[in-house]
Amino acid sequence: MRVTDKGQVTIPIRIRRKTGLLPNTDVEFVVSGKDVILRKSAKTRRRGAKLVAAMRGRATGRLSTNDIMALTRGD
């Protein structure tokens, strides 16, 4: 494996699958002597939590649950 001119490295798919490194996973580098360890960031929120946080407060209407269900079902 080689580091590109831009400082990028491709993590092999088998390693990404084994470690759960999905797209947009936050990672951190830990330097230990001459070694560098790549690991998932402990501060990372789960993807669902990020989506909910991004959507929170964006609703513009005041629909009840029944109104929303009627819209999604086409009633």
N, C-alpha and C positions, 0 to 999 in steps of 0.2 A: 504494500500500500504506500502511496506517495502523497505528500502534501502539495497542493497546487500553488501556483503563483499568488493566488488570492488567499492562501492559508486554509483551504478547504480540504476535507477528507470525506470519502464516502464510507459510511458504516455498512458493512455487508448485511444483507437482508436476514440471514440466519441469526446474527447477533441482535439486530433490531427486534426480531420476533421474540427471541429468548429473553430479552431484557425489557420488552414492552415499550420501546422507543418509537412511539407513533409520531406522525407528522405534527409539528407545533409543540412537541414536548420540550419543556425547559430543561436544559442540562447545565452542569457546572464542571469546571476543570479544577482538579486538586493536584498541586505540584508537591511531590515527595522526593526530594533529592533530584536525581536526573529523570525520574519517572513522572509521567502525567497520567492522571486517572480521570476518565470521563464518566460522570454519573448523573442520574436524574436529579434535578434540583429538589431539595427537600421542601422548598417554598411553593412548589407547583400545586396549583389547584386542579382538581379534576376537570376534564373537558366539559362535563355537564354543568358544573358550578360556574365555569367561565361563560358559558352560553346564557345561563340564567342571569348572571350579573350584567352581561351586555344588553339583555332585553329589558331588564328591570326599569320601570318608569317610562317606557316608550309607548305604551298603549295610549290612544287618543280618545277612545270612546268608553262609555260606561255600559258594557254589556253584562248581563247576568250569565251564569253558567248555562241556563236553559237557552238563552239567545244564541250563545256560541255554539251549543250542540245543534240547534236548529240550522244554523248557517253551515256547519260542517256536514250535516246530513242531507241538506237540501230540502228540509221540511218547509 
